């Protein structure tokens, strides 16, 4: 599985509508409105890298109001839960 974080700039007056449409795309797990340089951040979760082209370039980028995107592909996930499990198995030393 491939996880990607997609930063999205939208037209100011269409943030909620764009977010709703983005959230309905298959392969998009979550969409957040955020403060800062970007208006929205979407989390994509797809089976293979090629699927990102379909989700981001062919669907998300074509939603009315979307002006720009920047995609960051995740290499590895870290969480407190994962780290606690590793240390309980003595994998931390």
C-alpha positions as CSV (number, residue, x, y, z in Angstrom):
1,X,0.0,0.0,0.0
2,X,1.1,3.6,-0.7
3,X,0.2,6.5,1.5
4,X,0.5,10.1,0.2
5,X,-0.2,13.5,1.8
6,X,-1.6,15.9,-0.8
7,X,-1.4,19.7,0.0
8,X,-4.1,21.5,-1.9
9,X,-4.7,25.2,-2.6
10,X,-8.2,26.1,-3.6
11,X,-10.2,29.1,-4.5
12,X,-11.0,30.8,-1.1
13,X,-14.8,30.7,-1.7
14,X,-14.8,27.0,-2.5
15,X,-12.9,25.3,0.3
16,X,-15.8,23.4,1.8
17,X,-17.2,22.3,-1.5
18,X,-13.8,21.2,-2.8
19,X,-13.0,19.3,0.4
20,X,-16.3,17.5,0.2
21,X,-15.7,16.5,-3.4
22,X,-12.2,15.4,-2.7
23,X,-13.3,13.3,0.2
24,X,-15.6,11.3,-2.1
25,X,-12.7,10.2,-4.4
26,X,-11.9,6.5,-4.1
27,X,-8.4,6.3,-2.6
28,X,-8.8,9.4,-0.5
29,X,-9.0,8.5,3.2
30,X,-9.3,11.9,4.9
31,X,-9.4,15.6,4.0
32,X,-8.5,18.3,6.5
33,X,-8.9,22.1,6.2
34,X,-5.7,23.7,7.6
35,X,-4.1,27.0,8.4
36,X,-1.0,28.1,6.6
37,X,0.2,28.1,3.0
38,X,-2.3,25.3,2.0
39,X,-6.0,25.2,2.3
40,X,-6.5,21.5,2.5
41,X,-4.5,18.4,3.2
42,X,-5.8,15.0,1.9
43,X,-4.5,11.6,2.8
44,X,-4.4,9.2,-0.1
45,X,-4.1,5.5,0.4
46,X,-3.8,3.4,-2.7
47,X,-2.5,-0.1,-3.7
48,X,0.4,1.0,-5.9
49,X,2.2,4.2,-7.1
50,X,0.5,4.2,-10.4
51,X,-2.9,4.6,-8.7
52,X,-1.7,8.0,-7.4
53,X,-1.8,9.3,-10.9
54,X,-5.4,8.3,-11.2
55,X,-6.4,9.7,-7.8
56,X,-4.4,13.0,-7.9
57,X,-3.8,14.0,-11.5
58,X,-7.0,12.6,-13.1
59,X,-9.5,13.2,-10.3
60,X,-8.4,15.5,-7.5
61,X,-6.7,18.1,-9.6
62,X,-9.7,18.4,-11.9
63,X,-12.2,19.3,-9.1
64,X,-13.5,22.9,-9.6
65,X,-11.8,25.3,-7.2
66,X,-8.5,23.3,-6.9
67,X,-5.7,25.6,-8.0
68,X,-2.6,23.7,-7.0
69,X,-1.4,20.5,-5.3
70,X,1.8,19.2,-3.9
71,X,2.2,15.5,-3.1
72,X,4.4,13.9,-0.5
73,X,4.7,10.1,-0.6
74,X,5.2,8.4,2.8
75,X,8.1,5.9,3.1
76,X,7.4,4.6,6.6
77,X,4.8,5.2,9.3
78,X,5.8,5.7,12.9
79,X,3.3,5.7,15.8
80,X,3.4,5.4,19.5
81,X,1.5,2.1,19.2
82,X,4.1,0.7,16.8
83,X,7.1,1.8,18.9
84,X,5.6,0.4,22.1
85,X,5.1,-3.0,20.4
86,X,8.7,-3.0,19.1
87,X,10.1,-2.3,22.6
88,X,7.9,-4.9,24.2
89,X,9.5,-7.5,21.9
90,X,13.0,-6.2,22.7
91,X,13.5,-4.9,19.2
92,X,14.5,-1.5,20.5
93,X,18.1,-2.5,21.6
